[in-house]
Amino acid sequence: MNVLVLNGSPKGEGSITLQTILYLQKLYPEHHFEIIHAVQRIKALKKDFQKTKEKLLSADLILFSYPVYTFLAPSQLHELIEFMKQQSLHFTHQYATQITTSKHFYDITAHRYIEENCQDMNLKFIKGLSADMEDLVLPKGQKEAKEFFEYVLWCMKHQISESAPEIKPANKPVLCSASESCLPKKEKNVVIVTDCTQDQFSLCAMIQRFQNKLPVHSRIVNLHQVRIDGGCLGCFGCAADGKCIYKDHFDSFLRDTIQKSDAIIYAFTIQDHSMGSLFKRYDDRQFCNGHRTVTMGTPVGYLVSGNLSNENNLKMVLEARAQVGGNFLSGIATDESEPNQQIDELVMKLHYALEHHYVQPANFYGVGGMKIFRDLIYQMQGMMKADHQFFKSHGQYDFPQNNRFKIFAMYLIGFLMTNKKLKTKLGNKMTEGMLMPYKKVLDQLDKKL
């Protein structure tokens, strides 16, 4: 079997994910593995794609290998997928799968992004392997890698692949009316980050209406006019002091132009199940902030052109990004139907959040994501010094095992529940005891009122 590996790591041969591929290559010498460092050589590959195209079409299995970057794949891999979909590739019998390494921070959304795009290209997709960065050095991880490849071989033998989701027919964008400007404007600083071009009429109209209806000052930052020399290289050069190794001063631009805003709106057209490779490059380069939620408390919102109702994975990314960042998601307005009303409601909710400094408590997306970051930064505090100081000063090291009183109380309750005589004697008093702190809050409120 011919296995074509598309190495999606900016580090090329220095990729941790690639080591799992090399392990499988040694384990299965009867299969031919060919590795293309596609992301590291993205510019050269796009200039002369013919040889790569022939290899893609002759492969039995296309294997995407990459690290998870900010909810999805690295921006360079987004760029490659965009390019692949623009070419005249006609896959008929080829299978595809993926191997990633991460700390499992939203690896699920990264996997679904690759899966959806492979199915767009008529590739028969097999569920991939999401490994921890350190799995391969452990016997358990080695066993899981072997079992994964055995499963892939079995699926191919029996012609089993994942079913593509049912896609609703795409609606034509509904152009919103620009509306008159709402005057006077209050002294606030709302930034609209976009990759909009002049031919994206619907998105341009959405931005214009949003600005006109918003009762505070806003400004547009178009990523086409921002110098971003390349995607994140995963070099960790910024880990100690937050300074990126690129000389494009993007880190300074980000902190002075974007992060000092009172609110942030992102405006984009859906492209290949994501915000597009340019927006992804912008997102990845924000790693100069490490894992620090430096904009927490800042309201965010989205203006989206395209059929977002078909993009469940993208919707999860947009919500989860706000949740992990500690931002109030003011809304997501689309041009699928009634864009005027959606934009007006986004404006109203954003203005309310600005006036009242409103932030909702985190749900599972936010709590779960931050627990992964908390444990990661605590272990890597010697290298990620800036992250460590931020987490420490903001009380984000909320390890539950440090609450010794609560642990002791749970032992006591556990003992009472296992003693039949005490359990019978107590009856409903257990529930009454659990409700006592809440009753105290309500009683205190009665006294105040």
Helices and strands as residue ranges (DSSP letters): E 2-7, G 12-14, H 16-27, E 32-36, H 42-47, H 50-58, E 61-67, H 75-86, E 95-102, H 107-120, E 124-125, E 129-132, G 135-137, H 139-157, E 186-194, H 201-213, E 216-222, G 223-225, H 250-253, I 254-258, E 263-269, H 277-285, G 286-289, E 300-305, G 308-310, H 312-325, E 329-334, H 339-356, H 364-379, H 385-393, G 400-402, H 404-418, H 420-426, H 429-448
